[in-house]
Amino acid sequence: MEDLAGARVGTDGPRVSAEPLRMSCTTGDVDEARDAIGAAFYSNFMDVIDGPRTFRAEFDVGQLGELTLGELSCGADVRMRLGELGSYHVNIPLGGQMHFRQGGAAGAVATAERAGVFQPVGDTVVERWTGDCRILAVKMDRDALERRLEQLLGRSFRAPLTLAPELDTTRGPGRSWARLVMTVVEDLRAAPDALLASPLVAAPLQEAVLNGVLLAADHRFRAELAAPAQRLRPAPVKRAMDAVQQRPDHPFTPAGLAAEARVGVRWLQEAFRRYVGMSPMAYVRDVRLNRVRDELLAAEPGALNVSDVAHRWGFSHLGRFAEQYRARFGELPSQTLRR
């Protein structure tokens, strides 16, 4: 088994591999397969379901920036419990079936015609991963996907992004996206001098994978993404947004932002609602919430506490701050800090 740092491990002891950011594993040992999935994707409990096939796992995984992609199979029917994933994830079967459920939602089935889509939150159970089911797996960092959505929308969004549990891979954007994933997985398996070793290729390709899943999967922003681009925001709106981004800790007021934009307060409020989807002060709060989240995610264990960070970014009422943070990111700030 070769881990993502480049070390190769097997029953005959460790062997060093020159290939970075890859993991390859072929094993008939369930514990070793469980550890391999844990190293590349998520901690898990795996059990073989009695059946006619012999367990023989084959995993080939690589990293592309904030994505982890690979081709995986187990040879025999298995069940898995994974808890909360913390990331968005899509499994694209090349054959066979994968029966799964998350949280309190109804069960779903991934097949060669429709991929299985997993959310970051909700206990995850794979009730049956059939032995004939070889999958293309795509793990997407939660912040990376949500940040990409905001960039495409040109604004922040408040409620957590929820993707539909199934994605049609037989036609349209879903089919194109599945082909793109297959190409990336094949290239990640190639020699170290393949194109993906170059940041000039890897960075835009990672962006293409994120863009593709946002256009292929069903969610409440999909129609907006697929619509023709809106007109550019007026210059006063951009001036106000730039001021907030450059000085998010400044004690902005509606009148102060209007002065930055060089327009009246009422004009700016109406323009923000039309072109940004929220009021100017809601935009200020949203930017500050993002800065709080960045600090919490980057903090070393025990180095910060939530109240200090919240006060530093202008949130004096901690109860209200926690509610706003949870509405924006789908978790409490204390949960972010623990991550």
N, C-alpha and C positions, 0 to 999 in steps of 0.2 A: 504494500500500500504506500503510495507516495502522497505526502501531505501537501497542503497549499504553500508551505514554505520551501518545498523542494526536497525534503528528505523522503527516502523510499524505505518502507518498513514491510517486512514479510516474516514468515515463519523461520527463515534462515538468518534473521538478524537485520539490522539497518544497513542500507546501502545509500550512498550519496548520489543524488541526481543533479545534473546541471540545469535542468529545466525549472524555471521559477513559476510560482503561482499556479501549480497544477497538482491534482491528486488523481492517481490511478489505483484501482483496487480490484482484484479478482480473488474471491475467497469463498469457501464453503462453510466458514465459521460465522455463525450469526452474531456473536459478540464483536468480532472484528468488523463486520459489516455495520453494526450499530455504531461503533466508534468512528468509522469512516464517515457516515452520514452526520454524526455529531460534529466532527471536525470541519466538514465542508459546509453544512447547512444548519441543523438544529439538534439539540439534545433529544433523545427519543428512547422509547421502549419498543422493541420489535419482537414479534413472535411468529413462528412459522405455523401456518394452518395446515392440518393434515390433508394430504392430497397425493396425487400420483407423481408429482414432479419433485426433483431433488433440488435443494437449496444450493444455488451457486450465484453469488452476487457479482455483478460487473459494474463498476462505477468509473466514470472518466469525467473529471470536473476541472474547471478553470475559472479564473477571476478576470473580470473586465471592469476595472474601476470599482464602482459601488454595486456591481452586479456579480452574482455567482451563477454560472451556467454549466450544465453537464448532461451526459446521457447515462441513465441508470436502469438497471434491471436486477431482479432477485432470483429468477429461475423458478422459484416455487411461490405459492400464494402466501402472503404475509399480512399481518395487521400491525399497525403502529399507533402509538400515542405520543404526541409531541408537545402538548401544552400550548401556550401562546407563542406564535412565531416571532412577533416583533417586526416582521418584514412582509411586504407583499410578495406573493409567490404564485407562479403558474406552472402546472405540469401538463405537458403536451404528450399524450400517449401516441406511440407509433403503431400500436396494436394492443389488444387486450383491454382491460378495464381497471379503473381505480375508483372504489366507492369511498366517499369521505363525508365528514360533516364538521362544522365549526360552531362552537357555542351552542345556542339553542335553536339554530337554524335547521331546516329540514336537510336530510342527506342529499347528496348529489353524486353523479357518476361521470367520470372523465373517460372518454373513448377517443378513438382515432378521428372522430368527427367533431368532438367538442372538448376543449381543454378544461382542466379544473383550475379554478382561480381561488386563492386563499388570501384572507385578510390578515393584518398584523395582530388583531386582537381576537379573543375567543379560543377556548381550548380546542385543539385540533386532533381529530381521530381519523386515521385511514383504516376503515373497517375491513377492506380487502383490496390488496394490490396483487392482481393475478400474476402468476408466474410467466405468462406469455406477454406481459405488459412492459415494454421498454419505453421509458419516458425521456423527453427533453425537459429538464427542470430549469426554471429561471427564478432565482431569488433576487429581489430588488429592494435595496435599502429604502425604508419608509420615508425618511426625510428627502432622499434623492428624488423619489417619484413625486412626492407632494410639492417639493420645490420646483420640479420641472413643470407640473401642472400650473402653478402660479405664474411661472414665466410665460407659458403659452397663453394663459388667460389675460395676462397683464394686470393682475390684481390678486389680492389675497382672498382666501375663502375660509369660512368659519367652521362649518361642520366637517367632521372627518370624511375623507374620501372612502367611499364604499364601492367596491367593484362587484359586479354580478358574479355568482359562483361558477358560471359556465361561459365559455368563449367559443363561438363557431369558427372552426378552422377549415371549413370546406369551401368558403367563398369570401370575397371582399377583403377588407382589412385584416380579418382574422387569419385568412389563408396566407396573405403576404407576410404577416408578422411571424407566423410559424415557420415559413421558409427562411426568413431573416435569422431567426433563432438557430435553425439547423445549420446555416452557413457559419454563424459565429462559433457554434460548438465544434464544428469540423475544423475551423481554423485554430481554435484554442488547443486542439489535440495535435496540431502540426509542430514542426520543429521550432526552436526558440527564435529563429530568424524570420518567422512568418510576419506578415504585415501587422498583426495585432500587437507585436512587440513594440511598435512605434506609437508614441502618444498622439502623433498627427493623425493616425488612423483610429486608434482605440477610443479617444475622447468623442469624436463625432459619431462613432458606431454605438457607443453606450447611449448617447443622446437619442439616436435613432431607435434603439430598443425601447427606451422609455416613452418616446413619442408614439411609437407603434402600439404599445399596449394601451395607452390612453385613448387612442383612436379606435382600437379594435374591441376593447372590453366595454360592456354597458355600465354606465354610471351617470349621475345627474348632470355632469358637465359635458358629456360627449357631444350632444347636439351643438352646444356653443363652440366647441373646438372644431367641429366639422363645418361650421358656417363660415362664409367669407369673412375675411379680416375686417374688423371695424375701422372706422375712420381714426386717424391719429388723434391723440388727445390734444386739446388746445394748449398753447404755450403756457398760459397761467396755471393750468392744472399741473403741467410738468414741472414748473418752477416750484410750486408748493410741495410736490412729491419729492423733488430733489433736495429741498431744504430739510425735510423730515429724515430722509435717508442719510444725509450728511451730518445732521445734528439731532439724532433721535432723543438725546437726553435734555434737549432744550425745553424750557417750560412754554410750549406753544399754546396759544389761545386762538379761537376762530378769527379774531381781529388781527392777531399777529401773522397767521398764515395768509390771510387776505392781503396783508401788506407785503409779504414775501412774493405773492403772486401778482401784485400790483392791480388788483381788482377789488370790488366790493365783497363783503362777507356773504350776502345772499347769492350773488352770482357764483362765487366759488362753491358754496354748498350745493347749489343745483347742478353745477358742472361735475362735481365729484360724484354725486349720486348717478349721474348719467354715464360718465366715462370710467368711473372706478368701482361703482357699485356700493358705495358706502359714503358716509359723511367725512369731512376732513379730519375731525377729531377721532372718529372711529379708525381712520387710516393711521393716525399717530399711535393709537393704542395697539393696533395690529403690528406695526413695525416694532414697537417696544416689546410686545409679547414674543416676537421672533428673536429679538436680541436676548431676552431672558432665556429662551429655549437653547440658543447657541451656547450661552454660558453654562447652563446646567449640563448639557451634553458633553462639554469639553472639560468639566471639572474633575479633578482627581478625587478619589474617595475621601470623604471627611474634610475636604478643603473648603467647602461652601455650605451655607444653609439657605433654604429657599427664601426665607424672609429677608435676609440681607440683599439678595439679588433683586427681589421684587421691589424693595424700597429704593435701591439704586436706580431702578428704571421708572420710578415715579408711581408705583402702585402702593398706596398707603393703607388701603383696606384689604387685608390678606384674604378674608373670606370671599369678597367679591373678585379679587384677583384669581383665586383658585378656580372659581366658577368660570370666569372668562377664559382662563388657560385651558380648562378641560373642554369647554365648548369649541375652542379653536383647534386643539391638538388631539382630543380624544383620550387624554389621560391627565392625571394630576401632576403638578410640577414635581412633587416628591417622587413619583414614579419615574419621571424623566431623569431626575438626579440619580436614582438608583441604577438606571441603565448606563 
